[in-house]
Amino acid sequence: MNALFGGTYSTHAKRVAIWSKAVPIPGCDKAIWRCDDQGRVIRWADYGDRFSRYGWTIARAPRESRLAQTFGMSTGRPVHLNLANQLDAQPSRKAA
């Protein structure tokens, strides 16, 4: 339980740090409503909810290390789940 709400590197603290990277919507409560980089509306309470219209998740760089995430050097961005599904569906190309 302490990992969820306590300490500097808790799950909640990481989610708040990523949420702060989203753009606030003028006239709306910035603690509840924001926009991702594509302009899609996301809601704080709908984190990880694939059935919600405003669901969102954290998109990370493909080769981002756990150490970077732990020390707050993460390049993670909040993204709407519809966009996250599209990013996952794209085939990754590897050099031969």
ChimeraX attribute file (.defattr): number of C-alpha atoms within 10 A of each C-alpha:
attribute: neighborCount
match mode: 1-to-1
recipient: residues
	/A:1	6
	/A:2	8
	/A:3	12
	/A:4	12
	/A:5	12
	/A:6	12
	/A:7	11
	/A:8	13
	/A:9	16
	/A:10	16
	/A:11	15
	/A:12	14
	/A:13	16
	/A:14	17
	/A:15	17
	/A:16	13
	/A:17	16
	/A:18	19
	/A:19	28
	/A:20	14
	/A:21	16
	/A:22	20
	/A:23	17
	/A:24	18
	/A:25	14
	/A:26	9
	/A:27	7
	/A:28	10
	/A:29	10
	/A:30	17
	/A:31	13
	/A:32	14
	/A:33	20
	/A:34	25
	/A:35	22
	/A:36	19
	/A:37	14
	/A:38	9
	/A:39	13
	/A:40	15
	/A:41	20
	/A:42	26
	/A:43	19
	/A:44	18
	/A:45	14
	/A:46	18
	/A:47	19
	/A:48	15
	/A:49	13
	/A:50	15
	/A:51	9
	/A:52	14
	/A:53	14
	/A:54	22
	/A:55	20
	/A:56	28
	/A:57	24
	/A:58	17
	/A:59	18
	/A:60	15
	/A:61	10
	/A:62	6
	/A:63	6
	/A:64	13
	/A:65	12
	/A:66	10
	/A:67	10
	/A:68	11
	/A:69	15
	/A:70	13
	/A:71	10
	/A:72	14
	/A:73	12
	/A:74	18
	/A:75	14
	/A:76	20
	/A:77	18
	/A:78	25
	/A:79	27
	/A:80	27
	/A:81	25
	/A:82	15
	/A:83	16
	/A:84	15
	/A:85	12
	/A:86	9
	/A:87	12
	/A:88	10
	/A:89	9
	/A:90	8
	/A:91	7
	/A:92	7
	/A:93	6
	/A:94	5
	/A:95	3
	/A:96	3
